[in-house]
């Protein structure tokens, strides 16, 4: 990474260069782990990088460098025993997709069922811990010259979620949770695991056919809107109905079916929120809509922000206003009308400048994945150029919200799916 950076800097690259972009993808794909996840996020946000870089890094979502045949045989034997091959009618040793923590192989069961085998790379626990130490060091260095955001809680949250992602047994439970929660969502599909062919480092599930989301960008507006509506429901119906959020909306975690419904995949990064936290999301929406400053203060305090004065809350409200704006207008519109470029980039830069002048802020850890999901989905809707009535889609989910009922549904769903509850 250092050598590539020096080469780029030495040549004073301005704009895109495909050769350097290819090298960057190769380096990041080889690193695996959380650092590769950072590249996936970079590729998700429209216009954040030159198009040549985005095109290459986007391939890390579903087409990262994969491990070879010998590796696959060793890893499958370690998980299912030396006779593992006999447990499948067919098994493709060439990975169909590779990502940050593992790669997926297509297979066929003895009953003819098409399968996807998600196989974790070896010793990923050590790799994740090493990357988290480097991230903590980087945050400490960054804080020495930019004290706007105290990222200590952010590091704690990402650390907890990444460690959970290593436990494929937990991911199978998350998959069962979302399958139940989304049972009545006809436009969203969740794979079903095969328990007898799964372990803590291998998930075997039914194969879901679909194409990458970026492949439907040139479809008719009606079809793009259907995809956007399905994505909105896939992420936010579980949140407002059960306090459950899929925290990883990057482009490799869903595909689009021929009928423009979506396949939702990869349930390693899931956040369980207290119902009061979800209620505060709605409280802030109502506060911004009605100009109710006291209700806004209540929402931020419920989320866990501390020692906020009215000036800082006013700055934070600029970001909140940006996120909530499409939801407040009862009309069909694109997700971002007034700011060109990356989703939210101009607003974020302005908020950052003003927070620096105000002395900075410490976001609570629960806030991290909520914000990430909002930006990730906003970027998806920008890619699709979707035109929807976001206001009505939102109110379909929040009208009649009752925190007690959400808590009861959440507890029942978690118990039925046997999801371990962690902080």
Secondary structure as GFF3:
##gff-version 3
##sequence-region A 1 423
A	DSSP	alpha_helix	2	10	.	.	.	ID=ss1
A	DSSP	alpha_helix	18	31	.	.	.	ID=ss2
A	DSSP	alpha_helix	33	44	.	.	.	ID=ss3
A	DSSP	alpha_helix	51	58	.	.	.	ID=ss4
A	DSSP	three_ten_helix	59	61	.	.	.	ID=ss5
A	DSSP	alpha_helix	69	80	.	.	.	ID=ss6
A	DSSP	three_ten_helix	84	87	.	.	.	ID=ss7
A	DSSP	beta_strand	90	91	.	.	.	ID=ss8
A	DSSP	beta_strand	97	98	.	.	.	ID=ss9
A	DSSP	beta_strand	102	108	.	.	.	ID=ss10
A	DSSP	beta_strand	114	120	.	.	.	ID=ss11
A	DSSP	alpha_helix	124	145	.	.	.	ID=ss12
A	DSSP	alpha_helix	152	165	.	.	.	ID=ss13
A	DSSP	alpha_helix	168	181	.	.	.	ID=ss14
A	DSSP	beta_strand	188	190	.	.	.	ID=ss15
A	DSSP	three_ten_helix	195	197	.	.	.	ID=ss16
A	DSSP	beta_strand	202	206	.	.	.	ID=ss17
A	DSSP	three_ten_helix	213	216	.	.	.	ID=ss18
A	DSSP	alpha_helix	221	242	.	.	.	ID=ss19
A	DSSP	beta_strand	244	246	.	.	.	ID=ss20
A	DSSP	three_ten_helix	251	253	.	.	.	ID=ss21
A	DSSP	beta_strand	254	256	.	.	.	ID=ss22
A	DSSP	beta_strand	262	264	.	.	.	ID=ss23
A	DSSP	beta_strand	270	272	.	.	.	ID=ss24
A	DSSP	alpha_helix	275	290	.	.	.	ID=ss25
A	DSSP	alpha_helix	293	303	.	.	.	ID=ss26
A	DSSP	alpha_helix	310	328	.	.	.	ID=ss27
A	DSSP	alpha_helix	345	358	.	.	.	ID=ss28
A	DSSP	alpha_helix	367	384	.	.	.	ID=ss29
A	DSSP	alpha_helix	390	398	.	.	.	ID=ss30
A	DSSP	alpha_helix	403	417	.	.	.	ID=ss31
###
